[in-house]
Amino acid sequence: MKKNTPILIVDDQEGIRKLLLETCGMLGYGAVAVASGQEALVLVPQHNFQVALVDMKMPGLDGLQTTEQLLATGGNLKIIMITGDDDYEGIIQENNTNCEVAAVMKKPFALEKLQALLEKNITE
């Protein structure tokens, strides 16, 4: 696991952003949090993010649209989708999206699950 790896957090809920920022920091990762997909798209070219934690439901660009655009920027960015929906697979299929997410983390999530997903998706 590569510590200080920059992680992008995209979630419209301030409490979730703070929790994820604190958790990533405790695990030894650098993290940047934004409240919208539009903000994420501005940051990606400026940083070498390996992983993005993206909330599925957000106003404006939702998580699926954000993911599609983030992946279109190229690079090796891995997306971990965060959702409270039980039928997230159906939502992804329903939207006919080409989103290739590395994993889906369902809310509420255990911090151990987040740690395991980060370790799995961050390369040396």
C-alpha positions, 0 to 999 in steps of 0.5 A: 500500500502506498501511503500519501497517495492522493485520493479524491472524495466527491460527495455533496454531504458535508458530514460524509466528506469530513468522515472520509477525509478524516478516515483517509488521513488516519490510514495515511493517505492524502485526500482532497474532498469536493462537493460536486462532480463539477469541482472534481473535474476541475481538480483531476488534471491538477493532481495524480489521483489513483482513487476517487470515492464518488457518491452516486446521488448528487445534484448537478452531475450525479455520480454516474455522469461524474464517473464517466467524465472522470474516466474520460480524462484518461489515466489509471483513476479507479472509481469506488462508487458510494451509494445508499441504494440497494439496487445500485446495479440496476441504476447503473444498467438503467442509465446505460452508462459505460461506467467501469467502477472498481467497487461499490461501497454501500452506505452505511459502510464499515471503515474496514471496508473502506480501508480494504478497498483503498488497499486493493485499488492503490498500486505501488 
